[in-house]
């Protein structure tokens, strides 16, 4: 069952901006904020996003095979 959330002490400028955005979207402030909250909940937080990037970077770095410069390689004996 859906829950209700009450947010207190919202600055007037924020309320006015949300009201304007809702009107431009053709919906009520309640519907607009609900849609924004749903969208927000489906994205990772900044902290989770950073943690995922660090984990990927660590996995890539540990799986990377170091490159050997061509000039260090022995010439092939069967060329010729």
PyMOL commands that set and color helices and strands:
alter all, ss='L'
color gray80, all
select helices_A, chain A and resi 12-25+29-41+46-63+70-72
alter helices_A, ss='H'
color red, helices_A
deselect
rebuild
show_as cartoon
